[in-house]
């Protein structure tokens, strides 16, 4: 049953597409952060191991919230790695195990790319699709990514 929440069916589909891309980026970034958590080594091992754990736990919560938002708008949520990899703007690096500094740089770059995309998505959801709820939801996600990016940036200063 299609929701009757004051947003056209066409706009609901467009918003769900936006959210599916946001979800895919979150899943790929979660997986990458988890990989770095498992494989970090060196002088600051335990500190970065815990940092990455905290970050992937934040992403895990966001993933569930994004998936539920898609369902609230009357659309099925993508749920396979193949779908996520097709929808995501974040790229994987199979077989590569960077240094601590390169892990931090890569995660920072990915979070900043997500922030830039979320700013565009927020604008679209507000102005093109008239969905204040998703606009607010995406703003909260963007703020979480900004905090993570700020933390990563501090390690690289």
Helices and strands as residue ranges (DSSP letters): H 9-39, H 45-72, H 81-87, H 100-123, I 124-128, H 132-156
